Amino acid sequence: KPRVPAPAMPESAPPPTAKLDHCCGLLERGKSDEERFVGLLLASKIVAAPAGLRRVCDAALAFLARLVQSPPPPDTVGGGNPYRALALSVLASFVTDDELRSRADVLACAVAAGAAVLGAGAEATDDELRDCASVLGVALCQPAGLAEAVRVQVISSLAAAAASPLPPASDAAPSAAPEAAQEAGPAVSRGERGLGVEAACALLGGAGGHVLAGGEPLFQAASRAAVRSSLLSATALLGKALAERRDVATPARLGALVALLRAAEACDAEACDGPGLSQPPDSGPRDSGSPLSSSLRCGLGSLLASKVAPAVRADALVAASVCCRLLGPRWLLGPSPLRRPTGPPPRAASGESIAPTQDAERRAATPVGEGALLALLLQLSSVEFAMCLYDQPADAVPPAVSALLPEVCSLLEEALFRLHADADDSEGGEAEEGGGGGASLRTCWLDALTDDELLSAQRAFHAAAKTALDYVEAVAAEAATEAAEAAA
């Protein structure tokens, strides 16, 4: 039989290692940034194996750090920055490798790239936003990455994106064909500040979760005071957004707010290594007037006073309870966005009814008491307390009940303690100081509530006590039944 020669490889096709060597050579020894850019572009098309990624990372990381900060070329068409887009694409490949995603220099470059995209706002392209969400999602779950995000204020930038209004539906881009969408990868929503509200909320929630789970490695890379300050600045923006707008992204914003508040509380709970980390004492002014307290009081108050889904109301109650531990209970007392409830039209001195327009003006001119949020929280906590124990005792406690029940109990106990202490002080009259004249004892909690709100609080406490007694009787009855069945 005639012998068939084996097909020869074309001389123009170098082996993969030669291509990789050529790309790394351009990146390491290129005479200009143009040559390094070509090497990076070629590497992004041929490298897929972990060993190749690590080699390209070692050769390209310094150039990537400069590339993400480079302005776009003058002839750029269609917006975006092709230099930054390529750098983000390569970084998104790097963070898929377990070894590279734990390197501090890679995480610092990834956070810098994300900060550049967030700073670009609406000018960033969809590809840039997608890769930005990818690299930040990895970086914020690493101690070194989260510490770097705190240092360059990426957390605050994400909070600003999460607090921004949703784009009008009419301005939304038309959906691409299925084939094109599949090639482009998962879609990332756009917002007024570039990155979409949902994506920003998801990144904030992940950051808050990592603070809870990160432990000491995080606080070795960044001080607790710096992490706590960054988290609370973000919560102030989210609280303001909850007060100003109500849209389909409200549950996502509230979920991110709860995660950040819990994370800030964890910074206090572990250890206090800096000034200002302890809870404010109860002897301070009635309301500090800080932007944080005001925004949280307005945001959570307006949300709890609205008709919302049970899960949203539960998250808002959890957030309020965490705020009491984190900021001190005094944050509840202060100017409130709640409206005074309407009632029958008042009567003038002559006995005639006041006109509706005059009544509306009178109510608008009369501010709601500073204890309006406290009164509302007591009512809702009493109701949720009863709902949590409605089907109990049971073999399994739903996770939602396990998360909410301790928080509403905490709110009820805190309010009961404060009001009872005020009542004792008011009955005691005046306290003597140094044997001299008397000084009026503070009764700020009682003074903050109107008579109607005090009656409402009393009813809430009575209802909660009845619910607790009914639960104890149900447990005792079930135990007696089980004992009788065992004896039989």
C-alpha positions in Angstrom: 0.0 0.0 0.0 1.2 3.5 -0.7 2.3 5.3 2.4 0.3 8.4 3.2 2.4 11.1 4.8 1.1 12.8 8.0 -0.2 16.3 7.4 2.3 19.0 8.2 1.5 22.0 10.4 1.7 25.3 8.6 4.9 27.1 9.3 3.0 30.3 10.0 1.2 28.8 13.1 3.4 29.0 16.2 2.7 26.8 19.2 0.5 28.3 22.0 3.5 28.7 24.3 5.2 30.8 21.6 2.2 33.1 21.3 2.1 33.5 25.1 5.8 34.3 25.2 5.3 36.9 22.5 2.4 38.5 24.4 4.3 38.6 27.7 7.3 39.9 25.9 5.3 42.8 24.6 3.8 43.5 28.0 7.1 43.4 29.9 9.6 44.8 27.3 7.4 46.8 25.0 9.0 50.1 23.9 5.6 52.0 24.1 2.2 51.7 25.6 0.9 50.9 22.1 3.0 47.7 22.0 1.8 46.8 25.5 -1.8 47.4 24.5 -1.4 45.1 21.5 0.2 42.4 23.8 -2.7 42.7 26.2 -5.2 42.5 23.4 -3.6 39.4 22.0 -3.3 37.8 25.5 -7.0 38.4 26.1 -7.8 36.2 23.1 -5.5 33.3 23.6 -5.1 32.7 27.3 -7.6 30.6 29.2 -5.6 28.1 31.3 -4.9 29.1 35.0 -1.1 29.0 34.4 -1.4 31.3 31.4 -3.6 33.7 33.3 -1.1 34.0 36.2 1.8 34.5 33.8 -0.1 37.3 32.0 -1.1 38.8 35.3 2.5 39.1 36.5 3.5 40.7 33.2 0.4 43.0 32.7 -0.8 44.1 36.1 1.3 47.3 36.3 0.2 48.3 32.8 -3.5 47.5 33.7 -3.3 49.8 36.7 -2.4 52.7 34.4 -4.8 51.6 31.7 -7.9 51.9 33.8 -7.1 55.5 34.6 -6.3 56.5 30.9 -8.7 58.8 29.1 -10.3 57.4 26.0 -8.7 58.1 22.6 -10.0 61.3 20.8 -11.6 59.3 18.0 -13.7 57.1 20.3 -17.2 56.6 18.8 -20.3 55.4 20.8 -19.1 56.4 24.3 -17.2 54.4 26.8 -13.4 54.0 27.1 -11.9 51.2 25.0 -8.7 51.2 27.2 -10.7 50.8 30.4 -13.0 48.3 28.8 -10.1 46.0 27.8 -8.5 46.3 31.3 -11.8 45.4 32.9 -12.3 42.4 30.6 -8.8 41.1 31.5 -9.4 41.7 35.2 -12.7 39.9 35.0 -10.7 36.9 33.7 -8.1 37.2 36.5 -10.6 37.1 39.3 -12.0 33.8 38.1 -8.7 32.2 39.3 -8.6 31.2 43.0 -5.0 32.2 43.4 -5.2 35.5 41.6 -8.4 36.7 43.4 -6.7 36.5 46.7 -3.7 38.6 45.7 -3.8 42.1 47.2 -2.3 43.8 44.1 -4.9 42.2 41.8 -7.7 43.2 44.2 -6.4 46.8 44.4 -6.3 47.0 40.6 -9.9 45.6 40.4 -11.2 48.1 42.9 -9.5 51.0 41.1 -11.1 49.8 37.8 -14.5 49.6 39.4 -14.1 53.1 40.9 -13.2 54.4 37.5 -16.4 53.0 36.0 -18.5 54.3 38.8 -16.9 57.7 38.4 -17.7 57.6 34.6 -21.4 57.3 35.4 -23.7 57.2 32.5 -20.8 57.4 30.0 -19.8 53.8 30.8 -20.9 51.1 28.3 -22.9 48.0 29.1 -19.8 45.8 28.8 -17.9 48.0 31.2 -20.8 47.9 33.7 -21.0 44.1 33.4 -17.3 43.6 34.0 -17.4 46.3 36.8 -20.1 44.3 38.7 -18.1 41.1 38.2 -14.7 42.4 39.5 -16.3 44.3 42.4 -18.4 41.4 43.3 -15.2 39.3 43.8 -13.1 42.1 45.4 -15.7 43.1 48.0 -15.8 39.5 49.3 -12.1 39.5 50.0 -10.6 41.3 53.1 -8.0 43.1 51.1 -10.5 44.1 48.4 -13.0 45.4 50.9 -10.4 47.4 52.7 -9.3 49.0 49.5 -12.9 49.7 48.6 -13.3 51.5 51.9 -10.0 53.5 51.3 -11.0 54.8 47.9 -14.7 55.3 48.9 -16.2 52.8 46.5 -18.8 51.8 49.1 -20.1 55.4 49.0 -20.1 55.4 45.2 -22.1 52.2 45.2 -24.6 53.7 47.7 -25.0 56.7 45.5 -25.8 54.4 42.5 -28.3 52.4 44.7 -30.0 55.5 45.9 -30.4 57.0 42.4 -33.9 57.0 40.7 -34.7 54.3 38.2 -34.6 55.3 34.6 -38.0 55.9 32.9 -39.4 52.8 31.2 -39.6 54.7 27.9 -35.9 55.4 28.0 -34.9 51.8 28.4 -32.9 50.3 25.5 -34.8 47.8 23.3 -33.9 44.2 24.0 -31.4 42.7 21.7 -31.9 39.5 19.7 -31.5 36.3 21.7 -28.3 35.4 19.8 -26.8 38.8 20.4 -27.8 38.7 24.1 -26.3 35.3 24.6 -23.0 36.4 23.1 -22.9 39.6 25.2 -23.4 37.7 28.5 -25.8 38.5 31.3 -27.5 41.9 31.2 -26.7 44.5 33.8 -29.3 47.1 34.5 -28.4 50.8 33.9 -29.3 53.6 36.2 -29.0 57.3 36.4 -25.4 57.0 37.6 -24.4 54.2 35.2 -24.5 51.0 37.3 -28.1 49.9 37.9 -29.8 50.2 41.3 -30.3 46.4 41.6 -26.7 45.6 40.8 -25.4 48.3 43.2 -27.7 47.0 46.0 -26.5 43.4 45.4 -22.8 44.6 45.7 -23.6 46.5 48.9 -25.4 43.5 50.4 -22.4 41.3 49.6 -20.0 43.8 51.2 -22.1 43.9 54.3 -22.3 40.1 54.5 -18.5 39.9 54.2 -18.0 42.3 57.1 -20.2 39.9 59.2 -18.2 36.8 58.1 -14.8 38.3 57.4 -13.7 38.6 61.0 -10.2 39.7 62.0 -8.5 39.5 58.6 -10.6 42.4 57.4 -9.8 44.6 60.4 -6.1 43.8 60.0 -6.3 45.5 56.5 -8.6 48.4 57.5 -9.4 49.9 60.9 -12.8 49.2 62.3 -13.5 53.0 62.6 -12.8 53.4 58.8 -15.0 50.5 57.9 -17.8 51.6 60.2 -17.7 55.2 58.9 -17.9 54.0 55.3 -20.8 51.7 56.0 -22.8 54.4 57.9 -22.2 57.0 55.2 -23.7 54.5 52.7 -26.7 53.9 55.0 -27.4 57.7 55.2 -27.7 57.8 51.4 -30.0 54.7 51.3 -32.2 56.1 54.1 -32.7 59.3 52.2 -33.6 57.4 49.0 -36.2 55.4 50.9 -37.8 58.6 52.1 -37.7 60.3 48.7 -38.9 57.7 46.3 -40.9 54.5 46.2 -40.4 52.2 43.3 -39.8 48.5 42.4 -36.2 48.9 43.7 -37.4 49.8 47.3 -37.0 46.2 48.6 -33.5 45.9 47.2 -32.5 49.3 48.8 -34.0 48.2 52.1 -32.2 44.8 52.0 -28.9 46.6 51.3 -29.6 49.0 54.2 -30.2 46.1 56.6 -27.0 44.4 55.5 -24.9 47.5 56.0 -26.5 48.3 59.4 -25.8 44.8 60.7 -22.2 45.1 59.3 -21.7 48.4 61.1 -23.0 46.9 64.3 -20.5 44.0 63.9 -17.7 46.6 63.8 -18.8 47.7 67.3 -19.5 44.3 68.6 -16.1 42.8 67.9 -14.0 45.5 69.5 -13.7 49.2 69.7 -10.3 50.3 68.7 -11.1 54.0 68.0 -13.0 56.9 69.3 -16.7 57.3 68.6 -17.5 53.5 68.3 -19.5 53.1 71.4 -23.2 53.7 71.5 -24.3 57.3 72.2 -25.2 57.7 75.9 -28.8 58.3 76.8 -27.9 61.5 78.5 -27.4 63.4 75.2 -29.8 65.7 73.5 -33.2 64.5 72.4 -32.0 64.4 68.7 -28.5 64.9 67.5 -29.8 66.2 64.2 -27.0 64.3 62.4 -27.7 63.5 58.7 -27.5 59.8 59.5 -30.2 59.8 62.2 -32.4 62.1 60.3 -32.2 60.2 57.0 -32.8 56.8 58.8 -35.7 58.2 60.8 -37.3 59.7 57.6 -36.6 56.7 55.4 -37.8 54.0 57.8 -40.7 56.1 59.1 -42.2 56.9 55.8 -41.8 53.2 54.7 -43.4 51.8 57.9 -46.3 54.3 57.6 -47.0 53.1 54.0 -48.8 50.0 52.8 -46.0 47.6 51.9 -45.5 43.9 51.6 -45.0 42.0 54.9 -41.4 41.1 54.0 -40.6 44.8 53.4 -42.3 45.8 56.7 -40.3 43.0 58.5 -37.0 44.3 57.1 -37.9 47.9 58.1 -38.6 46.8 61.7 -35.3 44.9 61.8 -33.5 48.0 60.5 -35.1 50.1 63.2 -34.1 47.7 65.9 -30.5 47.5 64.7 -30.5 51.4 64.7 -31.5 51.5 68.3 -28.4 49.3 69.2 -26.1 51.0 66.8 -27.0 54.7 67.3 -28.7 54.6 70.7 -32.5 54.7 71.2 -32.6 58.5 71.1 -32.5 58.3 67.3 -36.2 57.5 67.4 -37.1 60.9 68.8 -37.0 63.8 66.4 -38.7 65.5 63.5 -40.7 62.9 61.6 -42.1 62.7 58.1 -45.3 61.0 59.4 -48.5 62.9 59.0 -50.9 63.6 61.8 -53.9 61.2 61.5 -57.1 62.8 60.3 -60.1 63.0 62.5 -63.5 64.7 62.8 -63.4 68.4 61.9 -62.8 70.5 65.0 -65.4 73.1 66.2 -64.8 76.7 66.7 -65.6 78.5 70.0 -69.1 79.3 68.7 -69.8 75.6 68.1 -69.7 75.8 64.3 -67.6 73.3 62.3 -64.4 74.7 60.9 -64.3 74.6 57.0 -62.3 71.6 55.6 -59.7 74.0 54.0 -59.1 75.7 57.3 -58.8 72.3 59.0 -56.3 71.1 56.5 -54.2 74.3 57.0 -54.4 73.9 60.7 -53.2 70.3 60.6 -50.4 71.2 58.1 -49.2 74.0 60.4 -49.1 71.6 63.4 -46.0 69.5 63.3 -46.2 65.8 64.2 -44.8 65.0 67.6 -41.2 63.9 67.9 -42.4 60.5 69.2 -44.5 59.7 66.1 -42.0 57.1 64.9 -41.8 55.5 68.4 -45.6 55.2 68.6 -45.8 53.7 65.1 -43.0 51.2 65.9 -44.8 50.1 69.1 -48.0 49.4 67.2 -46.4 47.5 64.4 -44.1 45.6 66.8 -47.1 44.4 68.8 -48.9 43.2 65.7 -45.8 41.4 64.3 -45.1 39.9 67.7 -48.6 38.3 67.6 -48.1 37.2 64.0 -44.8 35.5 64.8 -46.4 33.5 67.6 -49.6 32.7 65.8 -48.7 29.2 64.7 -46.3 28.5 67.6 -45.2 26.3 69.3 -44.4 24.2 66.2 -41.9 21.6 65.2 -40.1 24.0 62.9 -39.8 27.7 63.2 -39.7 29.6 59.9 -36.5 31.5 59.2 -38.5 34.7 58.8 -39.9 34.3 62.3 -36.5 33.6 63.8 -35.1 36.7 62.2 -38.0 39.1 63.1 -39.1 37.9 66.6 -36.0 38.9 68.6 -36.0 42.4 66.9 -39.7 43.3 67.7 -39.2 42.0 71.2 -36.1 44.3 71.5 -38.1 47.3 70.3 -40.9 46.6 72.8 -38.6 46.1 75.7 -36.5 49.2 74.9 -39.6 51.4 74.7 -41.1 49.9 77.9 -37.9 50.5 79.8 -37.6 54.1 78.6 -41.2 55.1 79.3 -41.2 53.4 82.7 -38.0 55.2 83.7 -39.5 58.5 82.6 -42.7 57.8 84.6 -40.6 57.2 87.7 -38.7 60.4 87.2 -41.9 62.4 86.7 -43.4 61.0 89.9 -40.2 61.9 91.8 -40.6 65.5 91.1 -37.2 67.3 91.3 -33.8 65.9 92.0 -31.5 67.7 94.3 -27.9 68.5 93.2 -25.3 69.3 95.8 -27.9 70.2 98.4 -28.8 73.3 96.4 -31.8 74.1 94.3 -33.6 71.3 92.5 -33.1 70.4 88.9 -36.0 69.1 86.8 -35.6 65.5 86.0 -35.8 64.7 82.3 -38.9 62.9 81.0 -38.1 63.3 77.3 -39.7 60.0 76.2 -43.1 60.8 77.8 -42.9 64.4 76.6 -42.3 63.2 73.0 -45.6 61.4 72.9 -49.0 63.0 72.6 -51.8 61.8 74.8 -53.2 59.7 71.9 -49.8 58.2 71.2 -49.5 57.3 74.9 -52.8 55.5 74.8 -51.8 53.8 71.6 -48.5 52.7 73.3 -50.4 51.4 76.3 -52.7 49.3 74.1 -49.7 47.9 72.2 -48.0 46.8 75.4 -51.2 45.2 76.7 -51.7 43.3 73.4 -48.1 42.1 73.4 -48.4 41.0 77.1 -51.6 39.1 76.2 -49.9 37.4 73.3 -47.0 36.3 75.4 -49.4 34.9 78.1 -51.4 33.0 75.5 -48.2 31.6 74.1 -47.0 30.4 77.6 -50.4 28.8 78.2 -50.2 27.0 74.8 -46.8 25.7 75.6 -47.9 24.5 79.0 -51.0 22.8 77.6 -48.9 21.1 74.9 -46.4 19.9 77.5 -49.2 18.5 79.7 -50.7 16.7 76.7 -47.4 15.1 75.8 -46.8 14.1 79.4 -50.3 12.4 79.6 -49.7 10.6 76.3 -46.3 9.4 77.6 -47.8 8.2 80.9 -50.6 6.3 79.0 
